[in-house]
Amino acid sequence: MNKRRRMTGVVTSDKMDKSVVVEVTRRYRHPIYKKVVHSKKRVMAHDELGCRMGDQVSIVESRPISRRKRWVVESILKRNERLQSLES
């Protein structure tokens, strides 16, 4: 296994061709106030697997693919069942 950064997140937009927007949420305890803080980060990722909105995916760091894309979808961890049932 290589030393590239890996994150898991939820696909929030799949309207582009071979690109998705992934929202990565993180919970951590504040070092001074000891409260749980929620933070979100939205990143663009290159998608060859055909992700849909709501899918939980694993993304891995890569070389710059375009101006805003520096991540690649590595695998789809969980499909969004609600969208699949609507299409059937």
PDB file of N, CA, C and O in Angstrom:
ATOM      1  N   MET A   1       0.853  -1.181   0.000  1.00  0.00           N
ATOM      2  CA  MET A   1       0.000   0.000   0.000  1.00  0.00           C
ATOM      3  C   MET A   1       0.896   1.241   0.000  1.00  0.00           C
ATOM      4  O   MET A   1       1.874   1.318   0.744  1.00  0.00           O
ATOM      5  N   ASN A   2       0.542   2.207  -0.848  1.00  0.00           N
ATOM      6  CA  ASN A   2       1.364   3.408  -0.947  1.00  0.00           C
ATOM      7  C   ASN A   2       0.992   4.430   0.129  1.00  0.00           C
ATOM      8  O   ASN A   2       0.055   4.220   0.899  1.00  0.00           O
ATOM      9  N   LYS A   3       1.736   5.536   0.173  1.00  0.00           N
ATOM     10  CA  LYS A   3       1.569   6.512   1.246  1.00  0.00           C
ATOM     11  C   LYS A   3       0.649   7.668   0.866  1.00  0.00           C
ATOM     12  O   LYS A   3       0.689   8.723   1.499  1.00  0.00           O
ATOM     13  N   ARG A   4      -0.167   7.484  -0.146  1.00  0.00           N
ATOM     14  CA  ARG A   4      -1.092   8.553  -0.536  1.00  0.00           C
ATOM     15  C   ARG A   4      -2.196   8.705   0.496  1.00  0.00           C
ATOM     16  O   ARG A   4      -2.612   7.737   1.132  1.00  0.00           O
ATOM     17  N   ARG A   5      -2.671   9.962   0.654  1.00  0.00           N
ATOM     18  CA  ARG A   5      -3.756  10.206   1.597  1.00  0.00           C
ATOM     19  C   ARG A   5      -5.047   9.604   1.056  1.00  0.00           C
ATOM     20  O   ARG A   5      -5.313   9.655  -0.145  1.00  0.00           O
ATOM     21  N   ARG A   6      -5.841   9.037   1.951  1.00  0.00           N
ATOM     22  CA  ARG A   6      -7.129   8.468   1.582  1.00  0.00           C
ATOM     23  C   ARG A   6      -8.193   9.056   2.503  1.00  0.00           C
ATOM     24  O   ARG A   6      -7.962   9.252   3.696  1.00  0.00           O
ATOM     25  N   MET A   7      -9.366   9.333   1.926  1.00  0.00           N
ATOM     26  CA  MET A   7     -10.480   9.853   2.714  1.00  0.00           C
ATOM     27  C   MET A   7     -11.755   9.184   2.232  1.00  0.00           C
ATOM     28  O   MET A   7     -11.827   8.697   1.104  1.00  0.00           O
ATOM     29  N   THR A   8     -12.762   9.166   3.099  1.00  0.00           N
ATOM     30  CA  THR A   8     -14.083   8.678   2.702  1.00  0.00           C
ATOM     31  C   THR A   8     -15.058   9.828   2.803  1.00  0.00           C
ATOM     32  O   THR A   8     -14.949  10.671   3.692  1.00  0.00           O
ATOM     33  N   GLY A   9     -16.010   9.859   1.890  1.00  0.00           N
ATOM     34  CA  GLY A   9     -16.990  10.926   1.882  1.00  0.00           C
ATOM     35  C   GLY A   9     -18.215  10.535   1.080  1.00  0.00           C
ATOM     36  O   GLY A   9     -18.321   9.410   0.590  1.00  0.00           O
ATOM     37  N   VAL A  10     -19.142  11.479   0.951  1.00  0.00           N
ATOM     38  CA  VAL A  10     -20.409  11.263   0.260  1.00  0.00           C
ATOM     39  C   VAL A  10     -20.433  12.122  -0.990  1.00  0.00           C
ATOM     40  O   VAL A  10     -20.062  13.296  -0.951  1.00  0.00           O
ATOM     41  N   VAL A  11     -20.871  11.539  -2.103  1.00  0.00           N
ATOM     42  CA  VAL A  11     -20.962  12.269  -3.363  1.00  0.00           C
ATOM     43  C   VAL A  11     -22.145  13.237  -3.282  1.00  0.00           C
ATOM     44  O   VAL A  11     -23.275  12.822  -3.024  1.00  0.00           O
ATOM     45  N   THR A  12     -21.877  14.533  -3.503  1.00  0.00           N
ATOM     46  CA  THR A  12     -22.943  15.532  -3.445  1.00  0.00           C
ATOM     47  C   THR A  12     -23.338  16.047  -4.813  1.00  0.00           C
ATOM     48  O   THR A  12     -24.411  16.631  -4.964  1.00  0.00           O
ATOM     49  N   SER A  13     -22.484  15.841  -5.828  1.00  0.00           N
ATOM     50  CA  SER A  13     -22.823  16.279  -7.185  1.00  0.00           C
ATOM     51  C   SER A  13     -22.160  15.341  -8.181  1.00  0.00           C
ATOM     52  O   SER A  13     -20.976  15.021  -8.069  1.00  0.00           O
ATOM     53  N   ASP A  14     -22.963  14.899  -9.176  1.00  0.00           N
ATOM     54  CA  ASP A  14     -22.424  14.028 -10.227  1.00  0.00           C
ATOM     55  C   ASP A  14     -22.830  14.521 -11.608  1.00  0.00           C
ATOM     56  O   ASP A  14     -22.947  13.725 -12.540  1.00  0.00           O
ATOM     57  N   LYS A  15     -23.044  15.811 -11.748  1.00  0.00           N
ATOM     58  CA  LYS A  15     -23.545  16.362 -12.995  1.00  0.00           C
ATOM     59  C   LYS A  15     -22.468  16.534 -14.064  1.00  0.00           C
ATOM     60  O   LYS A  15     -22.790  16.789 -15.224  1.00  0.00           O
ATOM     61  N   MET A  16     -21.197  16.399 -13.691  1.00  0.00           N
ATOM     62  CA  MET A  16     -20.116  16.590 -14.649  1.00  0.00           C
ATOM     63  C   MET A  16     -19.746  15.263 -15.301  1.00  0.00           C
ATOM     64  O   MET A  16     -20.146  14.195 -14.839  1.00  0.00           O
ATOM     65  N   ASP A  17     -18.981  15.352 -16.374  1.00  0.00           N
ATOM     66  CA  ASP A  17     -18.517  14.169 -17.075  1.00  0.00           C
ATOM     67  C   ASP A  17     -17.213  13.686 -16.446  1.00  0.00           C
ATOM     68  O   ASP A  17     -16.204  14.389 -16.493  1.00  0.00           O
ATOM     69  N   LYS A  18     -17.229  12.492 -15.858  1.00  0.00           N
ATOM     70  CA  LYS A  18     -16.069  11.876 -15.209  1.00  0.00           C
ATOM     71  C   LYS A  18     -15.547  12.672 -14.017  1.00  0.00           C
ATOM     72  O   LYS A  18     -14.367  12.574 -13.684  1.00  0.00           O
ATOM     73  N   SER A  19     -16.397  13.450 -13.378  1.00  0.00           N
ATOM     74  CA  SER A  19     -16.016  14.185 -12.167  1.00  0.00           C
ATOM     75  C   SER A  19     -17.166  14.152 -11.175  1.00  0.00           C
ATOM     76  O   SER A  19     -18.333  14.165 -11.567  1.00  0.00           O
ATOM     77  N   VAL A  20     -16.840  14.109  -9.904  1.00  0.00           N
ATOM     78  CA  VAL A  20     -17.842  14.185  -8.845  1.00  0.00           C
ATOM     79  C   VAL A  20     -17.321  15.114  -7.758  1.00  0.00           C
ATOM     80  O   VAL A  20     -16.115  15.311  -7.610  1.00  0.00           O
ATOM     81  N   VAL A  21     -18.259  15.680  -7.000  1.00  0.00           N
ATOM     82  CA  VAL A  21     -17.904  16.474  -5.830  1.00  0.00           C
ATOM     83  C   VAL A  21     -18.179  15.600  -4.610  1.00  0.00           C
ATOM     84  O   VAL A  21     -19.288  15.095  -4.433  1.00  0.00           O
ATOM     85  N   VAL A  22     -17.162  15.429  -3.775  1.00  0.00           N
ATOM     86  CA  VAL A  22     -17.259  14.581  -2.595  1.00  0.00           C
ATOM     87  C   VAL A  22     -17.154  15.460  -1.361  1.00  0.00           C
ATOM     88  O   VAL A  22     -16.240  16.277  -1.246  1.00  0.00           O
ATOM     89  N   GLU A  23     -18.101  15.288  -0.432  1.00  0.00           N
ATOM     90  CA  GLU A  23     -18.078  16.041   0.823  1.00  0.00           C
ATOM     91  C   GLU A  23     -17.540  15.134   1.921  1.00  0.00           C
ATOM     92  O   GLU A  23     -18.116  14.090   2.228  1.00  0.00           O
ATOM     93  N   VAL A  24     -16.426  15.554   2.501  1.00  0.00           N
ATOM     94  CA  VAL A  24     -15.763  14.786   3.548  1.00  0.00           C
ATOM     95  C   VAL A  24     -16.069  15.466   4.875  1.00  0.00           C
ATOM     96  O   VAL A  24     -15.735  16.636   5.065  1.00  0.00           O
ATOM     97  N   THR A  25     -16.699  14.746   5.790  1.00  0.00           N
ATOM     98  CA  THR A  25     -17.016  15.303   7.105  1.00  0.00           C
ATOM     99  C   THR A  25     -16.044  14.742   8.127  1.00  0.00           C
ATOM    100  O   THR A  25     -15.598  13.599   8.028  1.00  0.00           O
ATOM    101  N   ARG A  26     -15.727  15.573   9.113  1.00  0.00           N
ATOM    102  CA  ARG A  26     -14.755  15.210  10.133  1.00  0.00           C
ATOM    103  C   ARG A  26     -15.247  15.704  11.484  1.00  0.00           C
ATOM    104  O   ARG A  26     -15.699  16.843  11.601  1.00  0.00           O
ATOM    105  N   ARG A  27     -15.163  14.859  12.502  1.00  0.00           N
ATOM    106  CA  ARG A  27     -15.520  15.252  13.869  1.00  0.00           C
ATOM    107  C   ARG A  27     -14.277  15.153  14.731  1.00  0.00           C
ATOM    108  O   ARG A  27     -13.561  14.151  14.702  1.00  0.00           O
ATOM    109  N   TYR A  28     -14.030  16.200  15.496  1.00  0.00           N
ATOM    110  CA  TYR A  28     -12.875  16.176  16.398  1.00  0.00           C
ATOM    111  C   TYR A  28     -13.191  17.013  17.621  1.00  0.00           C
ATOM    112  O   TYR A  28     -14.087  17.856  17.600  1.00  0.00           O
ATOM    113  N   ARG A  29     -12.451  16.772  18.679  1.00  0.00           N
ATOM    114  CA  ARG A  29     -12.644  17.516  19.921  1.00  0.00           C
ATOM    115  C   ARG A  29     -11.744  18.741  19.904  1.00  0.00           C
ATOM    116  O   ARG A  29     -10.557  18.640  19.596  1.00  0.00           O
ATOM    117  N   HIS A  30     -12.311  19.903  20.237  1.00  0.00           N
ATOM    118  CA  HIS A  30     -11.546  21.137  20.247  1.00  0.00           C
ATOM    119  C   HIS A  30     -10.474  21.060  21.333  1.00  0.00           C
ATOM    120  O   HIS A  30     -10.765  20.643  22.454  1.00  0.00           O
ATOM    121  N   PRO A  31      -9.244  21.453  21.020  1.00  0.00           N
ATOM    122  CA  PRO A  31      -8.167  21.269  22.005  1.00  0.00           C
ATOM    123  C   PRO A  31      -8.309  22.097  23.279  1.00  0.00           C
ATOM    124  O   PRO A  31      -7.833  21.681  24.336  1.00  0.00           O
ATOM    125  N   ILE A  32      -8.951  23.254  23.199  1.00  0.00           N
ATOM    126  CA  ILE A  32      -9.077  24.104  24.389  1.00  0.00           C
ATOM    127  C   ILE A  32     -10.444  23.944  25.041  1.00  0.00           C
ATOM    128  O   ILE A  32     -10.535  23.730  26.250  1.00  0.00           O
ATOM    129  N   TYR A  33     -11.524  24.047  24.236  1.00  0.00           N
ATOM    130  CA  TYR A  33     -12.879  24.058  24.792  1.00  0.00           C
ATOM    131  C   TYR A  33     -13.471  22.675  24.978  1.00  0.00           C
ATOM    132  O   TYR A  33     -14.516  22.543  25.616  1.00  0.00           O
ATOM    133  N   LYS A  34     -12.837  21.638  24.442  1.00  0.00           N
ATOM    134  CA  LYS A  34     -13.251  20.243  24.615  1.00  0.00           C
ATOM    135  C   LYS A  34     -14.636  19.933  24.066  1.00  0.00           C
ATOM    136  O   LYS A  34     -15.240  18.928  24.440  1.00  0.00           O
ATOM    137  N   LYS A  35     -15.141  20.778  23.189  1.00  0.00           N
ATOM    138  CA  LYS A  35     -16.425  20.493  22.551  1.00  0.00           C
ATOM    139  C   LYS A  35     -16.174  19.752  21.244  1.00  0.00           C
ATOM    140  O   LYS A  35     -15.113  19.894  20.636  1.00  0.00           O
ATOM    141  N   VAL A  36     -17.152  18.962  20.815  1.00  0.00           N
ATOM    142  CA  VAL A  36     -17.035  18.242  19.550  1.00  0.00           C
ATOM    143  C   VAL A  36     -17.352  19.213  18.417  1.00  0.00           C
ATOM    144  O   VAL A  36     -18.410  19.842  18.401  1.00  0.00           O
ATOM    145  N   VAL A  37     -16.430  19.323  17.481  1.00  0.00           N
ATOM    146  CA  VAL A  37     -16.567  20.249  16.365  1.00  0.00           C
ATOM    147  C   VAL A  37     -16.756  19.432  15.095  1.00  0.00           C
ATOM    148  O   VAL A  37     -16.048  18.447  14.881  1.00  0.00           O
ATOM    149  N   HIS A  38     -17.716  19.834  14.238  1.00  0.00           N
ATOM    150  CA  HIS A  38     -17.961  19.190  12.954  1.00  0.00           C
ATOM    151  C   HIS A  38     -17.402  20.089  11.863  1.00  0.00           C
ATOM    152  O   HIS A  38     -17.674  21.289  11.848  1.00  0.00           O
ATOM    153  N   SER A  39     -16.629  19.524  10.957  1.00  0.00           N
ATOM    154  CA  SER A  39     -16.126  20.305   9.835  1.00  0.00           C
ATOM    155  C   SER A  39     -16.383  19.537   8.554  1.00  0.00           C
ATOM    156  O   SER A  39     -16.345  18.306   8.535  1.00  0.00           O
ATOM    157  N   LYS A  40     -16.649  20.280   7.472  1.00  0.00           N
ATOM    158  CA  LYS A  40     -16.913  19.680   6.162  1.00  0.00           C
ATOM    159  C   LYS A  40     -15.942  20.247   5.162  1.00  0.00           C
ATOM    160  O   LYS A  40     -15.543  21.409   5.250  1.00  0.00           O
ATOM    161  N   LYS A  41     -15.563  19.420   4.212  1.00  0.00           N
ATOM    162  CA  LYS A  41     -14.702  19.868   3.132  1.00  0.00           C
ATOM    163  C   LYS A  41     -15.224  19.248   1.844  1.00  0.00           C
ATOM    164  O   LYS A  41     -15.508  18.051   1.792  1.00  0.00           O
ATOM    165  N   ARG A  42     -15.349  20.067   0.806  1.00  0.00           N
ATOM    166  CA  ARG A  42     -15.824  19.577  -0.488  1.00  0.00           C
ATOM    167  C   ARG A  42     -14.651  19.558  -1.458  1.00  0.00           C
ATOM    168  O   ARG A  42     -13.983  20.572  -1.662  1.00  0.00           O
ATOM    169  N   VAL A  43     -14.407  18.394  -2.054  1.00  0.00           N
ATOM    170  CA  VAL A  43     -13.315  18.250  -3.006  1.00  0.00           C
ATOM    171  C   VAL A  43     -13.869  17.646  -4.292  1.00  0.00           C
ATOM    172  O   VAL A  43     -14.850  16.902  -4.277  1.00  0.00           O
ATOM    173  N   MET A  44     -13.214  17.985  -5.409  1.00  0.00           N
ATOM    174  CA  MET A  44     -13.577  17.378  -6.681  1.00  0.00           C
ATOM    175  C   MET A  44     -12.692  16.166  -6.910  1.00  0.00           C
ATOM    176  O   MET A  44     -11.495  16.193  -6.622  1.00  0.00           O
ATOM    177  N   ALA A  45     -13.294  15.097  -7.434  1.00  0.00           N
ATOM    178  CA  ALA A  45     -12.556  13.865  -7.660  1.00  0.00           C
ATOM    179  C   ALA A  45     -12.851  13.326  -9.049  1.00  0.00           C
ATOM    180  O   ALA A  45     -13.957  13.480  -9.567  1.00  0.00           O
ATOM    181  N   HIS A  46     -11.854  12.696  -9.641  1.00  0.00           N
ATOM    182  CA  HIS A  46     -12.003  12.065 -10.947  1.00  0.00           C
ATOM    183  C   HIS A  46     -12.720  10.736 -10.759  1.00  0.00           C
ATOM    184  O   HIS A  46     -12.355   9.951  -9.884  1.00  0.00           O
ATOM    185  N   ASP A  47     -13.743  10.476 -11.579  1.00  0.00           N
ATOM    186  CA  ASP A  47     -14.600   9.309 -11.383  1.00  0.00           C
ATOM    187  C   ASP A  47     -14.671   8.495 -12.666  1.00  0.00           C
ATOM    188  O   ASP A  47     -15.233   8.948 -13.664  1.00  0.00           O
ATOM    189  N   GLU A  48     -14.102   7.295 -12.641  1.00  0.00           N
ATOM    190  CA  GLU A  48     -14.224   6.359 -13.760  1.00  0.00           C
ATOM    191  C   GLU A  48     -15.212   5.248 -13.433  1.00  0.00           C
ATOM    192  O   GLU A  48     -15.548   4.455 -14.312  1.00  0.00           O
ATOM    193  N   LEU A  49     -15.689   5.169 -12.186  1.00  0.00           N
ATOM    194  CA  LEU A  49     -16.529   4.060 -11.742  1.00  0.00           C
ATOM    195  C   LEU A  49     -18.022   4.317 -11.911  1.00  0.00           C
ATOM    196  O   LEU A  49     -18.820   3.387 -11.787  1.00  0.00           O
ATOM    197  N   GLY A  50     -18.414   5.548 -12.190  1.00  0.00           N
ATOM    198  CA  GLY A  50     -19.839   5.854 -12.367  1.00  0.00           C
ATOM    199  C   GLY A  50     -20.570   6.050 -11.049  1.00  0.00           C
ATOM    200  O   GLY A  50     -21.590   5.404 -10.808  1.00  0.00           O
ATOM    201  N   CYS A  51     -20.071   6.920 -10.203  1.00  0.00           N
ATOM    202  CA  CYS A  51     -20.713   7.207  -8.915  1.00  0.00           C
ATOM    203  C   CYS A  51     -21.993   7.997  -9.138  1.00  0.00           C
ATOM    204  O   CYS A  51     -22.134   8.726 -10.120  1.00  0.00           O
ATOM    205  N   ARG A  52     -22.919   7.836  -8.203  1.00  0.00           N
ATOM    206  CA  ARG A  52     -24.163   8.601  -8.220  1.00  0.00           C
ATOM    207  C   ARG A  52     -24.242   9.442  -6.956  1.00  0.00           C
ATOM    208  O   ARG A  52     -23.470   9.249  -6.017  1.00  0.00           O
ATOM    209  N   MET A  53     -25.183  10.377  -6.942  1.00  0.00           N
ATOM    210  CA  MET A  53     -25.365  11.223  -5.760  1.00  0.00           C
ATOM    211  C   MET A  53     -25.763  10.378  -4.557  1.00  0.00           C
ATOM    212  O   MET A  53     -26.600   9.481  -4.666  1.00  0.00           O
ATOM    213  N   GLY A  54     -25.162  10.668  -3.423  1.00  0.00           N
ATOM    214  CA  GLY A  54     -25.483   9.946  -2.195  1.00  0.00           C
ATOM    215  C   GLY A  54     -24.624   8.734  -1.935  1.00  0.00           C
ATOM    216  O   GLY A  54     -24.697   8.159  -0.849  1.00  0.00           O
ATOM    217  N   ASP A  55     -23.811   8.321  -2.894  1.00  0.00           N
ATOM    218  CA  ASP A  55     -22.935   7.172  -2.681  1.00  0.00           C
ATOM    219  C   ASP A  55     -21.817   7.526  -1.709  1.00  0.00           C
ATOM    220  O   ASP A  55     -21.307   8.646  -1.718  1.00  0.00           O
ATOM    221  N   GLN A  56     -21.445   6.571  -0.878  1.00  0.00           N
ATOM    222  CA  GLN A  56     -20.297   6.753  -0.001  1.00  0.00           C
ATOM    223  C   GLN A  56     -19.090   6.172  -0.717  1.00  0.00           C
ATOM    224  O   GLN A  56     -19.091   5.001  -1.097  1.00  0.00           O
ATOM    225  N   VAL A  57     -18.060   6.990  -0.900  1.00  0.00           N
ATOM    226  CA  VAL A  57     -16.904   6.589  -1.709  1.00  0.00           C
ATOM    227  C   VAL A  57     -15.613   6.786  -0.942  1.00  0.00           C
ATOM    228  O   VAL A  57     -15.548   7.543   0.027  1.00  0.00           O
ATOM    229  N   SER A  58     -14.589   6.089  -1.399  1.00  0.00           N
ATOM    230  CA  SER A  58     -13.239   6.265  -0.884  1.00  0.00           C
ATOM    231  C   SER A  58     -12.438   6.964  -1.968  1.00  0.00           C
ATOM    232  O   SER A  58     -12.426   6.518  -3.116  1.00  0.00           O
ATOM    233  N   ILE A  59     -11.762   8.069  -1.612  1.00  0.00           N
ATOM    234  CA  ILE A  59     -10.973   8.813  -2.591  1.00  0.00           C
ATOM    235  C   ILE A  59      -9.513   8.788  -2.169  1.00  0.00           C
ATOM    236  O   ILE A  59      -9.188   8.700  -0.985  1.00  0.00           O
ATOM    237  N   VAL A  60      -8.638   8.868  -3.172  1.00  0.00           N
ATOM    238  CA  VAL A  60      -7.199   8.793  -2.927  1.00  0.00           C
ATOM    239  C   VAL A  60      -6.534   9.964  -3.636  1.00  0.00           C
ATOM    240  O   VAL A  60      -6.957  10.378  -4.716  1.00  0.00           O
ATOM    241  N   GLU A  61      -5.492  10.487  -3.014  1.00  0.00           N
ATOM    242  CA  GLU A  61      -4.754  11.619  -3.553  1.00  0.00           C
ATOM    243  C   GLU A  61      -4.041  11.215  -4.836  1.00  0.00           C
ATOM    244  O   GLU A  61      -3.566  10.086  -4.953  1.00  0.00           O
ATOM    245  N   SER A  62      -3.963  12.141  -5.809  1.00  0.00           N
ATOM    246  CA  SER A  62      -3.283  11.837  -7.070  1.00  0.00           C
ATOM    247  C   SER A  62      -2.585  13.086  -7.585  1.00  0.00           C
ATOM    248  O   SER A  62      -2.617  14.145  -6.957  1.00  0.00           O
ATOM    249  N   ARG A  63      -1.961  12.937  -8.732  1.00  0.00           N
ATOM    250  CA  ARG A  63      -1.350  14.093  -9.370  1.00  0.00           C
ATOM    251  C   ARG A  63      -2.457  15.040  -9.838  1.00  0.00           C
ATOM    252  O   ARG A  63      -3.596  14.597  -9.987  1.00  0.00           O
ATOM    253  N   PRO A  64      -2.174  16.316 -10.074  1.00  0.00           N
ATOM    254  CA  PRO A  64      -3.201  17.229 -10.554  1.00  0.00           C
ATOM    255  C   PRO A  64      -3.748  16.793 -11.908  1.00  0.00           C
ATOM    256  O   PRO A  64      -3.003  16.659 -12.879  1.00  0.00           O
ATOM    257  N   ILE A  65      -5.059  16.574 -11.958  1.00  0.00           N
ATOM    258  CA  ILE A  65      -5.718  16.151 -13.196  1.00  0.00           C
ATOM    259  C   ILE A  65      -6.237  17.365 -13.944  1.00  0.00           C
ATOM    260  O   ILE A  65      -6.156  17.422 -15.171  1.00  0.00           O
ATOM    261  N   SER A  66      -6.770  18.337 -13.213  1.00  0.00           N
ATOM    262  CA  SER A  66      -7.190  19.606 -13.799  1.00  0.00           C
ATOM    263  C   SER A  66      -6.944  20.679 -12.750  1.00  0.00           C
ATOM    264  O   SER A  66      -6.251  20.443 -11.760  1.00  0.00           O
ATOM    265  N   ARG A  67      -7.513  21.855 -12.968  1.00  0.00           N
ATOM    266  CA  ARG A  67      -7.245  22.967 -12.058  1.00  0.00           C
ATOM    267  C   ARG A  67      -7.733  22.694 -10.637  1.00  0.00           C
ATOM    268  O   ARG A  67      -7.081  23.096  -9.674  1.00  0.00           O
ATOM    269  N   ARG A  68      -8.872  22.017 -10.497  1.00  0.00           N
ATOM    270  CA  ARG A  68      -9.441  21.778  -9.169  1.00  0.00           C
ATOM    271  C   ARG A  68      -9.462  20.312  -8.758  1.00  0.00           C
ATOM    272  O   ARG A  68      -9.828  20.004  -7.623  1.00  0.00           O
ATOM    273  N   LYS A  69      -9.083  19.405  -9.643  1.00  0.00           N
ATOM    274  CA  LYS A  69      -9.144  17.971  -9.334  1.00  0.00           C
ATOM    275  C   LYS A  69      -7.769  17.449  -8.948  1.00  0.00           C
ATOM    276  O   LYS A  69      -6.833  17.455  -9.747  1.00  0.00           O
ATOM    277  N   ARG A  70      -7.670  16.988  -7.680  1.00  0.00           N
ATOM    278  CA  ARG A  70      -6.443  16.376  -7.190  1.00  0.00           C
ATOM    279  C   ARG A  70      -6.720  15.039  -6.511  1.00  0.00           C
ATOM    280  O   ARG A  70      -5.840  14.495  -5.844  1.00  0.00           O
ATOM    281  N   TRP A  71      -7.918  14.506  -6.669  1.00  0.00           N
ATOM    282  CA  TRP A  71      -8.323  13.264  -6.031  1.00  0.00           C
ATOM    283  C   TRP A  71      -8.948  12.349  -7.075  1.00  0.00           C
ATOM    284  O   TRP A  71      -9.467  12.817  -8.088  1.00  0.00           O
ATOM    285  N   VAL A  72      -8.897  11.036  -6.824  1.00  0.00           N
ATOM    286  CA  VAL A  72      -9.485  10.033  -7.705  1.00  0.00           C
ATOM    287  C   VAL A  72     -10.349   9.120  -6.848  1.00  0.00           C
ATOM    288  O   VAL A  72      -9.955   8.735  -5.747  1.00  0.00           O
ATOM    289  N   VAL A  73     -11.543   8.770  -7.363  1.00  0.00           N
ATOM    290  CA  VAL A  73     -12.411   7.829  -6.652  1.00  0.00           C
ATOM    291  C   VAL A  73     -11.775   6.450  -6.736  1.00  0.00           C
ATOM    292  O   VAL A  73     -11.561   5.911  -7.821  1.00  0.00           O
ATOM    293  N   GLU A  74     -11.475   5.889  -5.559  1.00  0.00           N
ATOM    294  CA  GLU A  74     -10.806   4.590  -5.504  1.00  0.00           C
ATOM    295  C   GLU A  74     -11.829   3.454  -5.517  1.00  0.00           C
ATOM    296  O   GLU A  74     -11.660   2.474  -6.243  1.00  0.00           O
ATOM    297  N   SER A  75     -12.886   3.584  -4.718  1.00  0.00           N
ATOM    298  CA  SER A  75     -13.906   2.537  -4.671  1.00  0.00           C
ATOM    299  C   SER A  75     -15.209   3.124  -4.151  1.00  0.00           C
ATOM    300  O   SER A  75     -15.221   4.155  -3.479  1.00  0.00           O
ATOM    301  N   ILE A  76     -16.305   2.448  -4.476  1.00  0.00           N
ATOM    302  CA  ILE A  76     -17.622   2.827  -3.964  1.00  0.00           C
ATOM    303  C   ILE A  76     -17.896   1.918  -2.777  1.00  0.00           C
ATOM    304  O   ILE A  76     -18.018   0.703  -2.926  1.00  0.00           O
ATOM    305  N   LEU A  77     -17.991   2.521  -1.598  1.00  0.00           N
ATOM    306  CA  LEU A  77     -18.170   1.732  -0.381  1.00  0.00           C
ATOM    307  C   LEU A  77     -19.623   1.343  -0.169  1.00  0.00           C
ATOM    308  O   LEU A  77     -19.915   0.230   0.266  1.00  0.00           O
ATOM    309  N   LYS A  78     -20.546   2.271  -0.479  1.00  0.00           N
ATOM    310  CA  LYS A  78     -21.966   2.024  -0.224  1.00  0.00           C
ATOM    311  C   LYS A  78     -22.781   2.799  -1.241  1.00  0.00           C
ATOM    312  O   LYS A  78     -22.601   4.007  -1.394  1.00  0.00           O
ATOM    313  N   ARG A  79     -23.671   2.118  -1.932  1.00  0.00           N
ATOM    314  CA  ARG A  79     -24.545   2.770  -2.907  1.00  0.00           C
ATOM    315  C   ARG A  79     -25.733   3.402  -2.199  1.00  0.00           C
ATOM    316  O   ARG A  79     -26.142   2.946  -1.131  1.00  0.00           O
ATOM    317  N   ASN A  80     -26.285   4.457  -2.796  1.00  0.00           N
ATOM    318  CA  ASN A  80     -27.478   5.094  -2.254  1.00  0.00           C
ATOM    319  C   ASN A  80     -28.688   4.308  -2.733  1.00  0.00           C
ATOM    320  O   ASN A  80     -29.005   4.330  -3.922  1.00  0.00           O
ATOM    321  N   GLU A  81     -29.375   3.607  -1.817  1.00  0.00           N
ATOM    322  CA  GLU A  81     -30.493   2.753  -2.196  1.00  0.00           C
ATOM    323  C   GLU A  81     -31.717   3.552  -2.628  1.00  0.00           C
ATOM    324  O   GLU A  81     -32.499   3.085  -3.456  1.00  0.00           O
ATOM    325  N   ARG A  82     -31.890   4.747  -2.078  1.00  0.00           N
ATOM    326  CA  ARG A  82     -33.080   5.536  -2.369  1.00  0.00           C
ATOM    327  C   ARG A  82     -33.137   5.920  -3.852  1.00  0.00           C
ATOM    328  O   ARG A  82     -34.200   5.849  -4.468  1.00  0.00           O
ATOM    329  N   LEU A  83     -32.006   6.325  -4.422  1.00  0.00           N
ATOM    330  CA  LEU A  83     -31.980   6.697  -5.838  1.00  0.00           C
ATOM    331  C   LEU A  83     -32.138   5.479  -6.731  1.00  0.00           C
ATOM    332  O   LEU A  83     -32.748   5.581  -7.796  1.00  0.00           O
ATOM    333  N   GLN A  84     -31.614   4.344  -6.336  1.00  0.00           N
ATOM    334  CA  GLN A  84     -31.753   3.139  -7.145  1.00  0.00           C
ATOM    335  C   GLN A  84     -33.191   2.657  -7.205  1.00  0.00           C
ATOM    336  O   GLN A  84     -33.634   2.171  -8.246  1.00  0.00           O
ATOM    337  N   SER A  85     -33.933   2.784  -6.101  1.00  0.00           N
ATOM    338  CA  SER A  85     -35.325   2.349  -6.100  1.00  0.00           C
ATOM    339  C   SER A  85     -36.222   3.282  -6.912  1.00  0.00           C
ATOM    340  O   SER A  85     -37.236   2.843  -7.454  1.00  0.00           O
ATOM    341  N   LEU A  86     -35.863   4.556  -7.003  1.00  0.00           N
ATOM    342  CA  LEU A  86     -36.647   5.495  -7.802  1.00  0.00           C
ATOM    343  C   LEU A  86     -36.482   5.239  -9.288  1.00  0.00           C
ATOM    344  O   LEU A  86     -37.427   5.425 -10.054  1.00  0.00           O
ATOM    345  N   GLU A  87     -35.293   4.815  -9.710  1.00  0.00           N
ATOM    346  CA  GLU A  87     -35.037   4.579 -11.130  1.00  0.00           C
ATOM    347  C   GLU A  87     -35.690   3.308 -11.636  1.00  0.00           C
ATOM    348  O   GLU A  87     -36.018   3.222 -12.820  1.00  0.00           O
ATOM    349  N   SER A  88     -35.889   2.321 -10.781  1.00  0.00           N
ATOM    350  CA  SER A  88     -36.443   1.024 -11.218  1.00  0.00           C
ATOM    351  C   SER A  88     -37.905   1.104 -11.550  1.00  0.00           C
ATOM    352  O   SER A  88     -38.507   0.100 -11.930  1.00  0.00           O
TER     353      SER A  88
END
